[in-house]
Amino acid sequence: MSDNAERIRLFKVMVLARTCDDRMAKLKAQNEVAGSVFVGRGQEALSGAAGIQLRPGDVFAPLIRDQAGRFGYGETPLDVARTVLGRRTGPMRGRDGNVHRGDWGAGLLPMISHLGAMAAPVIGVLLSRRLTGKQKPGDLSVGIASIGDGGMNTGALHEAMNIAAVERLPFILLVADNQFAYSTTSDRTYACKHLVDRAIGYGVAGHRCDGTDADACLATVGAAVAAARAGKGPQLVVADLLRLAGHGTHDDASYVPEDVKSRFGDCLQMFERSLIQQGVLDAAAVAAIRDEARRQIEAAVEQARAEPQPEAATEDWSARCERDLVHVRSA
């Protein structure tokens, strides 16, 4: 089991992500958000465990339900609020959809698509660092790309995994097997017994864990990151879980059968109960963490609301501005 300091850090990240997702969904309901809002309810343990395992110099490509991982890796509530509300002060300067945000200088890659597209950019960054001599043997910077079970069936994903395996790159593919590719059940999207079985076909190490168990996520993702950092090649991590909301706020998830819902608990509730039962936190400490999360999110929303939107006639709409390039050149 991880040390309690790390467990508390993960719990705080999970609470902050759940609070943020709920607030963004409310902003959508109030017609303050253009486009969809996607929430990671039920996937915070896996995503958060990945984010907090990374360190400066690593690379992370999160997806639409990875707010916990984003916070764990250093994204701020203000970054989220500015981008979701389309403010020019945000990291994307109001020029892109709210889930396509990132920070090149911090190694947080803006999402292209959740359909298998992000593994290749992470692998490209890792390979370029090797070719330019920026990797230290035995203590490598690593890259994580998130994917869902549906995205595991795209051609781009298979091609990327093949390159990562052949080059033995310090790459981790984090798979949230949440039972549904949007509304399509897993038995209609893959035929192997479990997605982790694909590891042997790719020639990489495979790890499987219960995605509703935060401690299991910490241990499993931690082992995969340590192995990749030590030069043991790509790692495939597959977690069994269920997204406890629709694909986005536009989806009521009415296609999820009750018997499937009954098989999966809420990772946040389960982790809170475990930490209290083991004496790591008490009820007052949990309440304080939740209050602080609400304070941070509300402060970010209020600040972002007061900031300007882009001015179409004067804004630099280029995909990469000079500010971004300065960060890249200095990396």
N, C-alpha and C positions, 0 to 999 in steps of 0.2 A: 504494500500500500504506500502511496505517496506520502510525503511529510505533510503535516497539518497546515503549514503555511501555504503550500502549493494548493491544497484542497480548498482553503478559504479563498485564495485568489481566484480559483476556478468558479467557486460559488458566486463571488462578487461579479465576475464577468457574465455568468449566466443570468443573474438577477438584472444586471444592467441591460443585457440584450433583450430579455423578456419585456422589461419596462419600456425600452425604446421601441420595440416592435409594436406593442400595444398602443403607444402614443402615436406612432406613424399611421397605424390603421385608423385611429380616431381622426387624425388630420385628413386622411383620405375621405372618411365619411362626412367630414365638414367641407368637402370640395376645395381643400387647400393644396391638394397634390395632383399634379398632372401625371397621367399614366397609372400603373398598378402599384400596389404595395404588397410585398411578399414577407411573410413572417416565418421565423424559424422555430416556432413552438414545437417542442419535442425533440429538437435536434441540437439544443444548446450544449449538451454535455460533450458530444463528439467534436463539434466545431470549436467550442471554447478550449477543450483539451489540446487541440492542434495549435490554436493561436498562442497560448501561453508557453508552448514548448519551443517556439521560435525565438530567435534573438536577432539583434541588428546585423545586417548583412545577409540574412536569409531572404527567401522569396515566397510570397503567399498569393495564391489566386483563389479568392473566395467566390462563392456563388450566391444566389438570391436568398438562401436561408442561413447564411453564415455570419450574422451580426455578432454572435458571441466570439467567433474566431477573429473577426475584424477588431473588436474591442480588445481581445487578448493580445493582438499583435500591435496595438497602439493607436488605432483609429479613435477619434474623439467623438463624443455626442454632438459637438458643434459641427464637425465635418458632415455627420449624418444629416442633421437638421438643415444645414445650408444646401446640401445637394438635393434632398427630398423636396425641399421647398423651392428649388430652382434659383438660388441666389448666386450672383456673380462673385461673391466672396468665397464660395466653396471651392474645394479642390478641383472640380471640373468646370468652374466658372459659369455654371448654369447652362452649359452647352450640351449636356448629355442626359440620358435617362437616369433616374435616381438609383438604380441598382448597378449602373456601369461606372461606378466611381472607384478611384484608387489614388495612389501616391507613388509615382515612379521612384522618387528619391528615397522612399522608405522601403521599397521592394514590395509594395502592395499593388498588384497588377489590376488595372481596371478590367472588368469582365467584358469579354466580347460576346460570349454566349454560354449558356449552361449546357449546351448539347455537345460536349466533348471538345470544345475549342480551346480551353485554357491550359491543357496539359502541355501542348507544344510550345507556347510562349515561355512557360516556366523552364522547360527542358532547354530551350534555346538560351535563356539567361545562364543556366548552369554550365552548358557546353561552352559558351563564350568565355566564361570565367576560367574554365580549364585551359582553353586555348591561349588565353592572354596571361596565364601564370598567376592568377589571383586566388587559386585554391591552395589551401595548406593541407598536405597529406595527413590523414589521421584526425583532422579537425576541420572538416569541410563545411562550407556554408551549404545549407540544404534548401530544397524547394518543395512546397506542398501545393497540390492542385486538388480542389474539391470537385466531386461529381456525384450525381445521383444514380440510382440503379438504371433508370431509363437512358441516361447519357452514356452508360457503359457499353451501349450497343452501336455507337456511331463509329464510322470509319476513321475519323480524325483521332479519336481516342486510341484505337488499336494501333494506328501508325505511330503515334507518340510513344506509347508504351514499348513498342518494338525498338525504337531508337534509344529510349532510356535504358532498356535492358542490354542492348548490344554495346552501348558506350559505358555501361555500369555507372550511371550518374547518381548523385545523392538526391534522389527524387522520391517523394512519397505521394501516392495517389490515395486520397481519402474518400472513401465511398460510403455515402449514407444510403443504405438499402432500406428505403422507407415504404416498401411494399407496393408503391404505385408510381408508374411513369405518367404523371398527371393523373388520369383516371384508369389507366391500363394496368391490370394486375401483373405481378411478377411472372406468373406462369405463362403469360403471353408475350413476355419480353426476353426471357432467357430460359434455356433448357437444362443447364448444368444444375447440380444439386444445390450449390451455393456459389455466389460470385467469387468468393475467395479461392475457389477451385481453379480459376483462370490464372492464378499466379504461376502455377507450374508450366502452363502453356507459354506465358510470356518469358519465363525464365527468371522470375523475381521471387523474393520472399513474400509469403502471405501471412496476414494476421487477421483474426476475427474477434470481435467483442460484442457485448451487449450494449447497444447505444443508449439504453435507458439507465445504465449504471455509470455514473460519473467516475467512480474510482476505477472501473474497468477501462473506461476510455482513456483516463490519464495513464494507466499502466501500459496499455496496448500502443497508443500513439507515442508515448514516451520511448518505448522499446524500439519502435520503427524509426523514429527520428535519430536515436542514438546509433542505431545500426547504419543508417545512411550517412550520418556525420563521420562515422569511423571508416567509411570507404567500402562498406559491404553491399553497395549497389542499391537499386530501386526497391521500394517496399510498397506492397499493396495492403491497405487497411480497410476492412469492410466491417461496418457496424450495423447490426439489426435494430431497427427502430420504426416508429411510425410518426409521420408529421401529424401533429394534433390540430391541424387547421387545413383549409383548402389550399390548392396550388397557389392562390393569391387571394386578396380580399374579395375578388369577384367570384370566387368559387366556394360553395357551401359544403363541399365534400360529401354530399348525400350518397355518393356511390360507395362509400366505405362501409362494409357490413359491420353490424354490432359485434359479431364474434371476433372480428379482426381488432376492433377497438379494445375489446376486453383483454387481449393478449399483451397489450403494451401500456406501461405506466407513463406518467409524466416525469421525465428525468429531473426536473427542477424540484418538484415536490419530494421525490424519493431521496434526492441528495440532501435537501434541507432536513428531512426526517432523520436520515442517517447521521448527519453532523450533530444534531441535537441529542440523539440517543447515545452517541459516543462521547458526549461532553466536550466536543470541539467548539461548539457555539451554544449559547442559550437563546431563549426566545427574545430577550431584549436585544442581543447582538444581531439576530436576524432582522428584527424590526428596524434597527438602526441602518443596516445595510440596505434594506428596501427603501427607507426614507431618503437615504443619500442618493440612491439611484433615481428616485423620482425628482429630487432636487436638481440633479445634474441634467436630466432630460428636459425638465421644464425650463431651466435657465437657457439651455441651448436653443430650444424652440423659440422662446421669447426674443433672444438675441437675433436669431436668423430672421424672424418675422420683421424685424426693424431694419434689415439690411436690403440693399437694392437688388432688383432683378437685372438681367443683362439688357443692354441697350443695343438693339439689333443693328443699328446704323454704325455703331462705333466699336462693338465688341470684336476681339480677335477670336474668330471661330475656327482657327486651325486646330487640328487634332493634337498637335504638340506645340506649345508656345515656348518662347525663349527661357521662361522660368523653369519649365520642365527639363529643357536640354541642359541647363546649368547643373541640375541635380544629377542627370545621367552622366555628364562628363566627369563629375567629381567622384562618381562611384568606383 
